Amino acid sequence: MNAEVPRLESRDGRHALFVDGAPFIMLGAQVHNSSNYPDMLPLVWPMVNRIGANTVEVPIAWEQVEPVEGKFDFSFVDALLTGARSNGKRLVLLWFGTWKNTSPSYTPAWVKLDNRRFPRMKTKDGKDHYVLSPHGDATLAADKRAFVALVKHLRAADPQNTVIMVQVENETGSYRSPRDYSPNANRLFAQLIPPALAAKTGKRGTWTQAFGAQADRVFNSWHVASYVEAIAAAGKAVKPLPMYVNAALAGTSFPSSPEGTASGGPQQDVLDVWKAAAPSIDFAAPDIYDHDGKNIAIYLDGFARADNALFVPEIGNSADFARVFYDVMGRGGIGFAPFGIDGTGYSNYPLGAKTLDAATLDTFASTYAAIGANMRGWARAAFDGPTWGTSRPDDAADRSARLGNWDIVASFNQWEFGEKDWTFLKRDAVPWADDKVGGVAVVALTPDQFLLTGDHVRVRFNAPKGTPDNAVVVKVEEVRFDGDRWITTRVWNGDQTDYGINFRDRPAMLRVTMGRYR
């Protein structure tokens, strides 16, 4: 048993999640919110096994573990640990405490029903809002006590570190009212911004002087993040697992509307506020349900930062979202998880699939299999070297990038043989031509040697413009990772490489060596 606690490492702007002492890529699956009960687990494992996930994200609700104040019940956690180990899965626990999709719906009844002790936010006109106030000291103390009890239980019950990360709260913030307007909150709002925030942002003065029209939202972000920081820091003092927060996204237009977004949550335009207020949080992560490929790229770019590891803990479970895995891997991401992967039959369409049928599951399975058994090797390579990747764009146009000494071009809707401008291929479109599937991810091992994998894509390595046209593909090897090295299983050649390097629906890991002849 490896007792080394998982950790996040960052180096040269790249990030790696270390599990059992080595880099790890999370091929994840998140279950539905109400699948966090023992009787539901038999409907979970077959589905996550079907797509080849190595990690399962499961909610742990405050109301579930502390139904009576001060009395804790971790029987579901124990059942979950047992099931995960028997199925060879790691776990990410999602703490549904003060916030779940901004709501207190997963707090215990003794919290929900006591608005004096656990106050809700006040709107501008003095009415109760549905969100619990981040200025409620008793609420924070009770949430922190329950979270610490959970982490203490993990320290005792999970010495083998089946649980590799914890999400602290869920989609924090507030809709329709950008902050608490209670007398106490208004008093704090009239004060100067905290020194740590001033140092991070270069702003000075009161909240209004420093942030203008965004002042209410930034104020709420600071106090929500500070609340979450207190909980995460207390948990890490017990067992220092990686801890992160997830964001209900604000759209792609910035600055975001304070009334139209989950004000206070860790959206990309307030990440600096969260970084200053919550240093115990390892990273913030986007929950993606936008089907537009261009918007998805904006979200990923906003969270893929030198000071923020890219991780997608929630994405829709319709087939068109599977391709985004390649965008995440191409940005050096540490993990990816479609939401709602279980057999309970619930559908959150149109955010996800109408039905989680075999074809949809197979799309995610094919994507995960591209890295699959070679996950450890890919994770190590991606931490050591630069990466690039792309999914099939909505318009199926080519995508390209410079990596190492070469221009890499990804093209879509190609057969494995020939060119699509050939007459007989023009009249015979590929069967997946109308499907938003496929992509490629590449790691540069050296400036002339690359690991790549993908599906439904053609990849070419070209000499950059303005350089001699003496480029040659030296070798294309199909490889597998064995412990600490790559083993060649066969060499691709002839028809397999004459028309680019083609991935269809059979996953493979390739090592491509490029060179120039003299």
LOBAKOL-984512 format. One record per residue (C-alpha): residue number from 0; residue in three letters; x negated, y, z. Coordinates in pm, whole numbers, plus 50000, padded with zeros to 5 digits. Layout:
<sites>
SITE, NUM, Ala, X, Y, Z .
...
</sites>
This chain:
<sites>
SITE, 0, Met, 50000, 50000, 50000 .
SITE, 1, Asn, 49870, 50343, 49906 .
SITE, 2, Ala, 49949, 50580, 50193 .
SITE, 3, Glu, 49828, 50892, 50012 .
SITE, 4, Val, 50111, 51147, 50021 .
SITE, 5, Pro, 50209, 51277, 49674 .
SITE, 6, Arg, 50080, 51623, 49592 .
SITE, 7, Leu, 50077, 51883, 49317 .
SITE, 8, Glu, 49740, 51990, 49178 .
SITE, 9, Ser, 49670, 52283, 48946 .
SITE, 10, Arg, 49354, 52346, 48744 .
SITE, 11, Asp, 49276, 52581, 48455 .
SITE, 12, Gly, 49646, 52667, 48417 .
SITE, 13, Arg, 49747, 52300, 48398 .
SITE, 14, His, 49937, 52101, 48659 .
SITE, 15, Ala, 49965, 51739, 48766 .
SITE, 16, Leu, 50183, 51554, 49013 .
SITE, 17, Phe, 49962, 51302, 49193 .
SITE, 18, Val, 50136, 50984, 49307 .
SITE, 19, Asp, 49934, 50701, 49462 .
SITE, 20, Gly, 49625, 50913, 49409 .
SITE, 21, Ala, 49655, 50959, 49032 .
SITE, 22, Pro, 49844, 51186, 48789 .
SITE, 23, Phe, 50205, 51080, 48730 .
SITE, 24, Ile, 50467, 51179, 48472 .
SITE, 25, Met, 50819, 51161, 48606 .
SITE, 26, Leu, 51046, 50987, 48354 .
SITE, 27, Gly, 51351, 51071, 48556 .
SITE, 28, Ala, 51725, 51024, 48585 .
SITE, 29, Gln, 51960, 51217, 48811 .
SITE, 30, Val, 52278, 51054, 48932 .
SITE, 31, His, 52611, 51228, 48967 .
SITE, 32, Asn, 52665, 51429, 49283 .
SITE, 33, Ser, 52904, 51179, 49442 .
SITE, 34, Ser, 52691, 50874, 49364 .
SITE, 35, Asn, 52504, 50923, 49692 .
SITE, 36, Tyr, 52681, 50645, 49881 .
SITE, 37, Pro, 52573, 50280, 49922 .
SITE, 38, Asp, 52872, 50141, 49732 .
SITE, 39, Met, 52777, 50348, 49428 .
SITE, 40, Leu, 52415, 50231, 49403 .
SITE, 41, Pro, 52500, 49909, 49210 .
SITE, 42, Leu, 52631, 50141, 48937 .
SITE, 43, Val, 52308, 50340, 48934 .
SITE, 44, Trp, 52023, 50091, 48895 .
SITE, 45, Pro, 52135, 49923, 48569 .
SITE, 46, Met, 52169, 50260, 48395 .
SITE, 47, Val, 51836, 50404, 48506 .
SITE, 48, Asn, 51669, 50075, 48417 .
SITE, 49, Arg, 51836, 50091, 48076 .
SITE, 50, Ile, 51670, 50420, 47983 .
SITE, 51, Gly, 51331, 50325, 48127 .
SITE, 52, Ala, 51326, 50585, 48404 .
SITE, 53, Asn, 51053, 50549, 48664 .
SITE, 54, Thr, 51210, 50795, 48911 .
SITE, 55, Val, 51565, 50862, 49027 .
SITE, 56, Glu, 51693, 51192, 49167 .
SITE, 57, Val, 51964, 51145, 49430 .
SITE, 58, Pro, 52148, 51401, 49646 .
SITE, 59, Ile, 52128, 51384, 50023 .
SITE, 60, Ala, 52415, 51590, 50158 .
SITE, 61, Trp, 52398, 51772, 50490 .
SITE, 62, Glu, 52759, 51666, 50566 .
SITE, 63, Gln, 52654, 51306, 50504 .
SITE, 64, Val, 52359, 51292, 50744 .
SITE, 65, Glu, 52498, 51517, 51022 .
SITE, 66, Pro, 52877, 51475, 51023 .
SITE, 67, Val, 52876, 51551, 51396 .
SITE, 68, Glu, 52646, 51828, 51510 .
SITE, 69, Gly, 52325, 51690, 51653 .
SITE, 70, Lys, 52401, 51328, 51556 .
SITE, 71, Phe, 52219, 51204, 51247 .
SITE, 72, Asp, 52301, 50913, 51018 .
SITE, 73, Phe, 52037, 50811, 50763 .
SITE, 74, Ser, 52191, 50477, 50666 .
SITE, 75, Phe, 52235, 50588, 50305 .
SITE, 76, Val, 51873, 50701, 50288 .
SITE, 77, Asp, 51766, 50355, 50404 .
SITE, 78, Ala, 51990, 50182, 50148 .
SITE, 79, Leu, 51852, 50410, 49879 .
SITE, 80, Leu, 51490, 50335, 49975 .
SITE, 81, Thr, 51559, 49961, 49969 .
SITE, 82, Gly, 51730, 49976, 49631 .
SITE, 83, Ala, 51461, 50192, 49475 .
SITE, 84, Arg, 51183, 49962, 49590 .
SITE, 85, Ser, 51360, 49649, 49465 .
SITE, 86, Asn, 51407, 49817, 49126 .
SITE, 87, Gly, 51053, 49953, 49106 .
SITE, 88, Lys, 51163, 50320, 49114 .
SITE, 89, Arg, 51033, 50629, 49286 .
SITE, 90, Leu, 51273, 50882, 49433 .
SITE, 91, Val, 51327, 51257, 49441 .
SITE, 92, Leu, 51568, 51360, 49714 .
SITE, 93, Leu, 51793, 51659, 49648 .
SITE, 94, Trp, 51880, 51838, 49972 .
SITE, 95, Phe, 52236, 51968, 49939 .
SITE, 96, Gly, 52250, 52200, 50238 .
SITE, 97, Thr, 52353, 52565, 50261 .
SITE, 98, Trp, 52369, 52589, 49881 .
SITE, 99, Lys, 52490, 52341, 49623 .
SITE, 100, Asn, 52560, 52518, 49292 .
SITE, 101, Thr, 52570, 52828, 49520 .
SITE, 102, Ser, 52858, 52678, 49724 .
SITE, 103, Pro, 52859, 52549, 50085 .
SITE, 104, Ser, 53070, 52252, 49976 .
SITE, 105, Tyr, 52817, 51994, 50103 .
SITE, 106, Thr, 52780, 52146, 50450 .
SITE, 107, Pro, 52943, 51958, 50743 .
SITE, 108, Ala, 53297, 52045, 50842 .
SITE, 109, Trp, 53169, 52203, 51163 .
SITE, 110, Val, 52981, 52453, 50945 .
SITE, 111, Lys, 53254, 52510, 50686 .
SITE, 112, Leu, 53516, 52589, 50946 .
SITE, 113, Asp, 53320, 52823, 51173 .
SITE, 114, Asn, 53284, 53153, 50990 .
SITE, 115, Arg, 53183, 53338, 51306 .
SITE, 116, Arg, 52881, 53122, 51378 .
SITE, 117, Phe, 52802, 53048, 51013 .
SITE, 118, Pro, 52911, 53365, 50832 .
SITE, 119, Arg, 52993, 53395, 50468 .
SITE, 120, Met, 52865, 53686, 50263 .
SITE, 121, Lys, 53078, 53999, 50249 .
SITE, 122, Thr, 53178, 54159, 49920 .
SITE, 123, Lys, 53152, 54536, 49863 .
SITE, 124, Asp, 53510, 54581, 49979 .
SITE, 125, Gly, 53444, 54390, 50302 .
SITE, 126, Lys, 53612, 54060, 50213 .
SITE, 127, Asp, 53467, 53716, 50276 .
SITE, 128, His, 53280, 53572, 49981 .
SITE, 129, Tyr, 53258, 53195, 49925 .
SITE, 130, Val, 52876, 53180, 49973 .
SITE, 131, Leu, 52713, 53146, 50314 .
SITE, 132, Ser, 52503, 53449, 50400 .
SITE, 133, Pro, 52125, 53412, 50380 .
SITE, 134, His, 52116, 53646, 50682 .
SITE, 135, Gly, 52293, 53395, 50907 .
SITE, 136, Asp, 52034, 53298, 51168 .
SITE, 137, Ala, 52248, 53019, 51310 .
SITE, 138, Thr, 52307, 52875, 50963 .
SITE, 139, Leu, 51935, 52871, 50889 .
SITE, 140, Ala, 51854, 52712, 51224 .
SITE, 141, Ala, 52111, 52436, 51175 .
SITE, 142, Asp, 52011, 52365, 50812 .
SITE, 143, Lys, 51642, 52358, 50906 .
SITE, 144, Arg, 51705, 52121, 51196 .
SITE, 145, Ala, 51890, 51876, 50970 .
SITE, 146, Phe, 51625, 51896, 50697 .
SITE, 147, Val, 51343, 51837, 50944 .
SITE, 148, Ala, 51531, 51536, 51081 .
SITE, 149, Leu, 51551, 51397, 50726 .
SITE, 150, Val, 51178, 51445, 50666 .
SITE, 151, Lys, 51096, 51289, 51004 .
SITE, 152, His, 51302, 50989, 50900 .
SITE, 153, Leu, 51108, 50968, 50573 .
SITE, 154, Arg, 50778, 50984, 50760 .
SITE, 155, Ala, 50882, 50681, 50964 .
SITE, 156, Ala, 51083, 50484, 50707 .
SITE, 157, Asp, 50882, 50551, 50391 .
SITE, 158, Pro, 50510, 50507, 50460 .
SITE, 159, Gln, 50465, 50378, 50102 .
SITE, 160, Asn, 50592, 50710, 49963 .
SITE, 161, Thr, 50882, 50584, 49757 .
SITE, 162, Val, 51001, 50945, 49782 .
SITE, 163, Ile, 50759, 51155, 49579 .
SITE, 164, Met, 50926, 51499, 49593 .
SITE, 165, Val, 51209, 51686, 49761 .
SITE, 166, Gln, 51429, 51956, 49614 .
SITE, 167, Val, 51516, 52210, 49884 .
SITE, 168, Glu, 51878, 52322, 49839 .
SITE, 169, Asn, 52049, 52318, 49500 .
SITE, 170, Glu, 52101, 52610, 49261 .
SITE, 171, Thr, 52084, 52879, 49527 .
SITE, 172, Gly, 52238, 53221, 49484 .
SITE, 173, Ser, 52578, 53378, 49450 .
SITE, 174, Tyr, 52817, 53433, 49162 .
SITE, 175, Arg, 53042, 53742, 49131 .
SITE, 176, Ser, 52876, 53929, 49419 .
SITE, 177, Pro, 52505, 53996, 49385 .
SITE, 178, Arg, 52433, 54013, 49759 .
SITE, 179, Asp, 52579, 54020, 50107 .
SITE, 180, Tyr, 52731, 54361, 50187 .
SITE, 181, Ser, 52779, 54297, 50559 .
SITE, 182, Pro, 52663, 54572, 50800 .
SITE, 183, Asn, 52347, 54378, 50885 .
SITE, 184, Ala, 52263, 54319, 50519 .
SITE, 185, Asn, 52328, 54685, 50434 .
SITE, 186, Arg, 52093, 54788, 50715 .
SITE, 187, Leu, 51819, 54567, 50571 .
SITE, 188, Phe, 51889, 54692, 50219 .
SITE, 189, Ala, 51826, 55052, 50327 .
SITE, 190, Gln, 51475, 54966, 50449 .
SITE, 191, Leu, 51147, 54961, 50257 .
SITE, 192, Ile, 51074, 54645, 50057 .
SITE, 193, Pro, 50847, 54395, 50238 .
SITE, 194, Pro, 50469, 54443, 50199 .
SITE, 195, Ala, 50424, 54098, 50040 .
SITE, 196, Leu, 50678, 54183, 49769 .
SITE, 197, Ala, 50519, 54522, 49713 .
SITE, 198, Ala, 50180, 54357, 49671 .
SITE, 199, Lys, 50318, 54100, 49426 .
SITE, 200, Thr, 50520, 54339, 49210 .
SITE, 201, Gly, 50337, 54669, 49248 .
SITE, 202, Lys, 50667, 54832, 49351 .
SITE, 203, Arg, 50715, 55068, 49645 .
SITE, 204, Gly, 50994, 55232, 49841 .
SITE, 205, Thr, 51343, 55114, 49935 .
SITE, 206, Trp, 51509, 54836, 49740 .
SITE, 207, Thr, 51695, 55086, 49524 .
SITE, 208, Gln, 51386, 55300, 49467 .
SITE, 209, Ala, 51177, 54996, 49373 .
SITE, 210, Phe, 51421, 54800, 49160 .
SITE, 211, Gly, 51698, 55032, 49044 .
SITE, 212, Ala, 51994, 54853, 48886 .
SITE, 213, Gln, 51844, 54514, 48981 .
SITE, 214, Ala, 51798, 54607, 49347 .
SITE, 215, Asp, 52093, 54405, 49481 .
SITE, 216, Arg, 51980, 54094, 49296 .
SITE, 217, Val, 51613, 54125, 49391 .
SITE, 218, Phe, 51712, 54187, 49754 .
SITE, 219, Asn, 51921, 53871, 49754 .
SITE, 220, Ser, 51644, 53676, 49582 .
SITE, 221, Trp, 51396, 53778, 49850 .
SITE, 222, His, 51622, 53679, 50138 .
SITE, 223, Val, 51743, 53354, 49982 .
SITE, 224, Ala, 51382, 53260, 49904 .
SITE, 225, Ser, 51274, 53350, 50258 .
SITE, 226, Tyr, 51553, 53129, 50395 .
SITE, 227, Val, 51444, 52839, 50176 .
SITE, 228, Glu, 51080, 52901, 50271 .
SITE, 229, Ala, 51161, 52855, 50640 .
SITE, 230, Ile, 51325, 52519, 50567 .
SITE, 231, Ala, 51051, 52394, 50332 .
SITE, 232, Ala, 50767, 52502, 50563 .
SITE, 233, Ala, 50927, 52321, 50857 .
SITE, 234, Gly, 50970, 52005, 50647 .
SITE, 235, Lys, 50615, 52015, 50513 .
SITE, 236, Ala, 50482, 52045, 50867 .
SITE, 237, Val, 50628, 51698, 50926 .
SITE, 238, Lys, 50531, 51538, 50593 .
SITE, 239, Pro, 50371, 51753, 50319 .
SITE, 240, Leu, 50562, 51620, 50021 .
SITE, 241, Pro, 50583, 51843, 49711 .
SITE, 242, Met, 50892, 52059, 49742 .
SITE, 243, Tyr, 51061, 52262, 49469 .
SITE, 244, Val, 51373, 52463, 49392 .
SITE, 245, Asn, 51602, 52444, 49089 .
SITE, 246, Ala, 51761, 52733, 48904 .
SITE, 247, Ala, 52105, 52787, 48756 .
SITE, 248, Leu, 51985, 52977, 48452 .
SITE, 249, Ala, 52080, 53333, 48373 .
SITE, 250, Gly, 52074, 53318, 47994 .
SITE, 251, Thr, 51808, 53456, 47766 .
SITE, 252, Ser, 51879, 53831, 47792 .
SITE, 253, Phe, 51677, 54017, 48053 .
SITE, 254, Pro, 51718, 54183, 48291 .
SITE, 255, Ser, 52004, 53958, 48392 .
SITE, 256, Ser, 52340, 54092, 48501 .
SITE, 257, Pro, 52350, 54089, 48884 .
SITE, 258, Glu, 52721, 54002, 48875 .
SITE, 259, Gly, 52701, 53751, 48591 .
SITE, 260, Thr, 52434, 53517, 48720 .
SITE, 261, Ala, 52358, 53317, 49033 .
SITE, 262, Ser, 52209, 53622, 49202 .
SITE, 263, Gly, 51938, 53518, 49445 .
SITE, 264, Gly, 51842, 53201, 49260 .
SITE, 265, Pro, 51494, 53138, 49114 .
SITE, 266, Gln, 51559, 53240, 48753 .
SITE, 267, Gln, 51255, 53310, 48537 .
SITE, 268, Asp, 51275, 53690, 48565 .
SITE, 269, Val, 51260, 53683, 48948 .
SITE, 270, Leu, 50999, 53409, 48988 .
SITE, 271, Asp, 50747, 53658, 49123 .
SITE, 272, Val, 50992, 53743, 49402 .
SITE, 273, Trp, 51024, 53376, 49491 .
SITE, 274, Lys, 50648, 53323, 49474 .
SITE, 275, Ala, 50593, 53605, 49723 .
SITE, 276, Ala, 50873, 53500, 49961 .
SITE, 277, Ala, 50838, 53119, 49948 .
SITE, 278, Pro, 50474, 53005, 49928 .
SITE, 279, Ser, 50566, 52659, 50062 .
SITE, 280, Ile, 50772, 52594, 49748 .
SITE, 281, Asp, 50542, 52428, 49494 .
SITE, 282, Phe, 50738, 52536, 49187 .
SITE, 283, Ala, 51073, 52649, 49053 .
SITE, 284, Ala, 51247, 52443, 48786 .
SITE, 285, Pro, 51518, 52514, 48526 .
SITE, 286, Asp, 51847, 52324, 48500 .
SITE, 287, Ile, 51923, 52321, 48128 .
SITE, 288, Tyr, 52268, 52275, 47975 .
SITE, 289, Asp, 52230, 52511, 47680 .
SITE, 290, His, 52241, 52311, 47354 .
SITE, 291, Asp, 52069, 52583, 47147 .
SITE, 292, Gly, 51712, 52482, 47071 .
SITE, 293, Lys, 51582, 52840, 47053 .
SITE, 294, Asn, 51728, 52922, 47393 .
SITE, 295, Ile, 51580, 52607, 47543 .
SITE, 296, Ala, 51235, 52714, 47424 .
SITE, 297, Ile, 51281, 53050, 47599 .
SITE, 298, Tyr, 51373, 52879, 47925 .
SITE, 299, Leu, 51077, 52642, 47908 .
SITE, 300, Asp, 50833, 52920, 47827 .
SITE, 301, Gly, 50966, 53122, 48120 .
SITE, 302, Phe, 50892, 52846, 48371 .
SITE, 303, Ala, 50570, 52705, 48220 .
SITE, 304, Arg, 50326, 52934, 48398 .
SITE, 305, Ala, 49975, 52904, 48533 .
SITE, 306, Asp, 50127, 52942, 48880 .
SITE, 307, Asn, 50435, 52727, 48815 .
SITE, 308, Ala, 50436, 52364, 48703 .
SITE, 309, Leu, 50697, 52290, 48436 .
SITE, 310, Phe, 50954, 52036, 48548 .
SITE, 311, Val, 51310, 51990, 48418 .
SITE, 312, Pro, 51503, 51829, 48704 .
SITE, 313, Glu, 51840, 51855, 48530 .
SITE, 314, Ile, 51932, 51854, 48165 .
SITE, 315, Gly, 52250, 51744, 47990 .
SITE, 316, Asn, 52290, 51374, 47916 .
SITE, 317, Ser, 52418, 51406, 47559 .
SITE, 318, Ala, 52185, 51263, 47295 .
SITE, 319, Asp, 52071, 51601, 47161 .
SITE, 320, Phe, 51898, 51679, 47492 .
SITE, 321, Ala, 51666, 51376, 47477 .
SITE, 322, Arg, 51445, 51552, 47220 .
SITE, 323, Val, 51362, 51827, 47472 .
SITE, 324, Phe, 51135, 51577, 47648 .
SITE, 325, Tyr, 50875, 51645, 47376 .
SITE, 326, Asp, 50896, 52020, 47432 .
SITE, 327, Val, 50834, 51964, 47802 .
SITE, 328, Met, 50542, 51726, 47749 .
SITE, 329, Gly, 50397, 51962, 47488 .
SITE, 330, Arg, 50388, 52237, 47750 .
SITE, 331, Gly, 50208, 52013, 47998 .
SITE, 332, Gly, 50523, 51936, 48199 .
SITE, 333, Ile, 50516, 51697, 48494 .
SITE, 334, Gly, 50863, 51550, 48452 .
SITE, 335, Phe, 51210, 51548, 48299 .
SITE, 336, Ala, 51548, 51414, 48412 .
SITE, 337, Pro, 51886, 51399, 48237 .
SITE, 338, Phe, 52181, 51449, 48470 .
SITE, 339, Gly, 52458, 51197, 48529 .
SITE, 340, Ile, 52280, 50870, 48455 .
SITE, 341, Asp, 52495, 50614, 48633 .
SITE, 342, Gly, 52789, 50388, 48561 .
SITE, 343, Thr, 53058, 50576, 48754 .
SITE, 344, Gly, 53228, 50691, 48433 .
SITE, 345, Tyr, 53235, 51062, 48512 .
SITE, 346, Ser, 53162, 51310, 48230 .
SITE, 347, Asn, 53077, 51681, 48262 .
SITE, 348, Tyr, 53139, 51740, 47889 .
SITE, 349, Pro, 53078, 51985, 47724 .
SITE, 350, Leu, 52762, 52028, 47932 .
SITE, 351, Gly, 52673, 51666, 47868 .
SITE, 352, Ala, 52799, 51362, 47679 .
SITE, 353, Lys, 53169, 51287, 47634 .
SITE, 354, Thr, 53089, 50928, 47725 .
SITE, 355, Leu, 52758, 50777, 47829 .
SITE, 356, Asp, 52768, 50510, 47561 .
SITE, 357, Ala, 52500, 50269, 47444 .
SITE, 358, Ala, 52384, 50489, 47158 .
SITE, 359, Thr, 52328, 50785, 47391 .
SITE, 360, Leu, 52141, 50575, 47644 .
SITE, 361, Asp, 51927, 50429, 47368 .
SITE, 362, Thr, 51825, 50779, 47257 .
SITE, 363, Phe, 51685, 50856, 47602 .
SITE, 364, Ala, 51533, 50508, 47625 .
SITE, 365, Ser, 51350, 50552, 47295 .
SITE, 366, Thr, 51214, 50889, 47404 .
SITE, 367, Tyr, 51092, 50761, 47740 .
SITE, 368, Ala, 50942, 50451, 47582 .
SITE, 369, Ala, 50713, 50677, 47379 .
SITE, 370, Ile, 50510, 50730, 47697 .
SITE, 371, Gly, 50650, 50445, 47905 .
SITE, 372, Ala, 50385, 50196, 48011 .
SITE, 373, Asn, 50112, 50443, 47911 .
SITE, 374, Met, 50242, 50709, 48151 .
SITE, 375, Arg, 49935, 50712, 48377 .
SITE, 376, Gly, 49697, 50757, 48086 .
SITE, 377, Trp, 49905, 51034, 47933 .
SITE, 378, Ala, 49935, 51212, 48267 .
SITE, 379, Arg, 49561, 51206, 48320 .
SITE, 380, Ala, 49486, 51322, 47967 .
SITE, 381, Ala, 49741, 51605, 47986 .
SITE, 382, Phe, 49586, 51730, 48310 .
SITE, 383, Asp, 49239, 51726, 48155 .
SITE, 384, Gly, 49312, 51876, 47813 .
SITE, 385, Pro, 49541, 52109, 47620 .
SITE, 386, Thr, 49877, 51988, 47494 .
SITE, 387, Trp, 50130, 52075, 47227 .
SITE, 388, Gly, 50467, 51936, 47138 .
SITE, 389, Thr, 50794, 52013, 46972 .
SITE, 390, Ser, 51140, 51869, 46941 .
SITE, 391, Arg, 51332, 51864, 46615 .
SITE, 392, Pro, 51458, 52220, 46568 .
SITE, 393, Asp, 51828, 52273, 46514 .
SITE, 394, Asp, 51757, 52350, 46147 .
SITE, 395, Ala, 51505, 52064, 46113 .
SITE, 396, Ala, 51238, 52308, 45991 .
SITE, 397, Asp, 50870, 52223, 46020 .
SITE, 398, Arg, 50683, 52318, 46335 .
SITE, 399, Ser, 50308, 52369, 46362 .
SITE, 400, Ala, 50034, 52471, 46604 .
SITE, 401, Arg, 49654, 52490, 46629 .
SITE, 402, Leu, 49509, 52236, 46871 .
SITE, 403, Gly, 49138, 52178, 46889 .
SITE, 404, Asn, 48983, 52217, 46543 .
SITE, 405, Trp, 49302, 52134, 46352 .
SITE, 406, Asp, 49643, 52260, 46251 .
SITE, 407, Ile, 49910, 52009, 46343 .
SITE, 408, Val, 50233, 52007, 46143 .
SITE, 409, Ala, 50549, 51822, 46251 .
SITE, 410, Ser, 50819, 51766, 45991 .
SITE, 411, Phe, 51156, 51599, 46023 .
SITE, 412, Asn, 51413, 51400, 45826 .
SITE, 413, Gln, 51140, 51208, 45642 .
SITE, 414, Trp, 51124, 50844, 45550 .
SITE, 415, Glu, 50807, 50663, 45661 .
SITE, 416, Phe, 50689, 50636, 45299 .
SITE, 417, Gly, 50674, 50904, 45032 .
SITE, 418, Glu, 50768, 51272, 45021 .
SITE, 419, Lys, 51120, 51408, 45052 .
SITE, 420, Asp, 51090, 51605, 44729 .
SITE, 421, Trp, 51055, 51279, 44534 .
SITE, 422, Thr, 51358, 51237, 44312 .
SITE, 423, Phe, 51482, 50907, 44451 .
SITE, 424, Leu, 51431, 51020, 44810 .
SITE, 425, Lys, 51626, 51340, 44751 .
SITE, 426, Arg, 51940, 51137, 44689 .
SITE, 427, Asp, 51884, 50905, 44987 .
SITE, 428, Ala, 51879, 51103, 45309 .
SITE, 429, Val, 51751, 50939, 45627 .
SITE, 430, Pro, 52032, 50799, 45844 .
SITE, 431, Trp, 51953, 51041, 46126 .
SITE, 432, Ala, 51951, 51354, 45906 .
SITE, 433, Asp, 52240, 51516, 46094 .
SITE, 434, Asp, 52130, 51407, 46440 .
SITE, 435, Lys, 51933, 51637, 46670 .
SITE, 436, Val, 51682, 51371, 46768 .
SITE, 437, Gly, 51308, 51331, 46764 .
SITE, 438, Gly, 50990, 51517, 46828 .
SITE, 439, Val, 50621, 51480, 46899 .
SITE, 440, Ala, 50384, 51545, 47189 .
SITE, 441, Val, 50006, 51573, 47149 .
SITE, 442, Val, 49711, 51589, 47389 .
SITE, 443, Ala, 49367, 51699, 47271 .
SITE, 444, Leu, 49109, 51456, 47410 .
SITE, 445, Thr, 48836, 51647, 47227 .
SITE, 446, Pro, 48863, 51916, 46957 .
SITE, 447, Asp, 48870, 51633, 46700 .
SITE, 448, Gln, 49047, 51350, 46882 .
SITE, 449, Phe, 49408, 51342, 46997 .
SITE, 450, Leu, 49667, 51128, 47171 .
SITE, 451, Leu, 50012, 51157, 47022 .
SITE, 452, Thr, 50350, 50997, 47046 .
SITE, 453, Gly, 50699, 51073, 46922 .
SITE, 454, Asp, 51004, 50952, 46738 .
SITE, 455, His, 51180, 51049, 46413 .
SITE, 456, Val, 50895, 51277, 46309 .
SITE, 457, Arg, 50607, 51298, 46059 .
SITE, 458, Val, 50280, 51445, 46182 .
SITE, 459, Arg, 49989, 51576, 45976 .
SITE, 460, Phe, 49651, 51714, 46083 .
SITE, 461, Asn, 49530, 51982, 45843 .
SITE, 462, Ala, 49216, 52188, 45810 .
SITE, 463, Pro, 49293, 52547, 45913 .
SITE, 464, Lys, 49325, 52798, 45631 .
SITE, 465, Gly, 48998, 52953, 45534 .
SITE, 466, Thr, 48794, 52646, 45627 .
SITE, 467, Pro, 48645, 52389, 45384 .
SITE, 468, Asp, 48890, 52140, 45242 .
SITE, 469, Asn, 48687, 51834, 45338 .
SITE, 470, Ala, 48907, 51706, 45617 .
SITE, 471, Val, 48955, 51334, 45660 .
SITE, 472, Val, 49152, 51116, 45897 .
SITE, 473, Val, 48874, 50900, 46038 .
SITE, 474, Lys, 49095, 50657, 46229 .
SITE, 475, Val, 49450, 50617, 46362 .
SITE, 476, Glu, 49454, 50364, 46644 .
SITE, 477, Glu, 49757, 50230, 46824 .
SITE, 478, Val, 49650, 50217, 47187 .
SITE, 479, Arg, 49765, 50117, 47533 .
SITE, 480, Phe, 49638, 50234, 47870 .
SITE, 481, Asp, 49486, 49963, 48086 .
SITE, 482, Gly, 49393, 50078, 48433 .
SITE, 483, Asp, 49141, 50347, 48350 .
SITE, 484, Arg, 49083, 50325, 47973 .
SITE, 485, Trp, 49256, 50315, 47638 .
SITE, 486, Ile, 49257, 49980, 47457 .
SITE, 487, Thr, 49303, 49963, 47078 .
SITE, 488, Thr, 49575, 49715, 46980 .
SITE, 489, Arg, 49559, 49778, 46604 .
SITE, 490, Val, 49455, 50036, 46347 .
SITE, 491, Trp, 49714, 50210, 46130 .
SITE, 492, Asn, 49613, 50252, 45769 .
SITE, 493, Gly, 49730, 50241, 45408 .
SITE, 494, Asp, 50103, 50299, 45372 .
SITE, 495, Gln, 50125, 50389, 45740 .
SITE, 496, Thr, 49901, 50696, 45706 .
SITE, 497, Asp, 49905, 50786, 45335 .
SITE, 498, Tyr, 50208, 51009, 45389 .
SITE, 499, Gly, 50127, 51148, 45729 .
SITE, 500, Ile, 50164, 50973, 46062 .
SITE, 501, Asn, 50523, 50864, 46090 .
SITE, 502, Phe, 50722, 50777, 46399 .
SITE, 503, Arg, 51070, 50641, 46355 .
SITE, 504, Asp, 51261, 50465, 46635 .
SITE, 505, Arg, 50982, 50233, 46752 .
SITE, 506, Pro, 50766, 50405, 47013 .
SITE, 507, Ala, 50391, 50394, 46987 .
SITE, 508, Met, 50095, 50570, 47144 .
SITE, 509, Leu, 49832, 50669, 46889 .
SITE, 510, Arg, 49476, 50798, 46913 .
SITE, 511, Val, 49388, 51001, 46605 .
SITE, 512, Thr, 49029, 51089, 46520 .
SITE, 513, Met, 48969, 51363, 46264 .
SITE, 514, Gly, 48648, 51461, 46087 .
SITE, 515, Arg, 48491, 51624, 45783 .
SITE, 516, Tyr, 48288, 51453, 45516 .
SITE, 517, Arg, 47962, 51597, 45379 .
</sites>
